Amino acid sequence: MDPGAVLTVQENTSRRHDERLLRENEDRVLGRGVEISNEPLLGRVNTAGTRREVLEIYRAFL
């Protein structure tokens, strides 16, 4: 979608709903993102570093 495009009321409401759900469940979303990211590395990674990276992506998504 073009960033300058006008959203319909339904699309805007849906986006607000999605954003609210993500924000309310931020810890769970971030925690799961870290688990998924670290899984193939078999403990050879810094979890705090991964969490910072996942948080950066998460915030850009929001």
Order of alpha helices (4+ residues) and beta strands (2+ residues): alpha-alpha-alpha
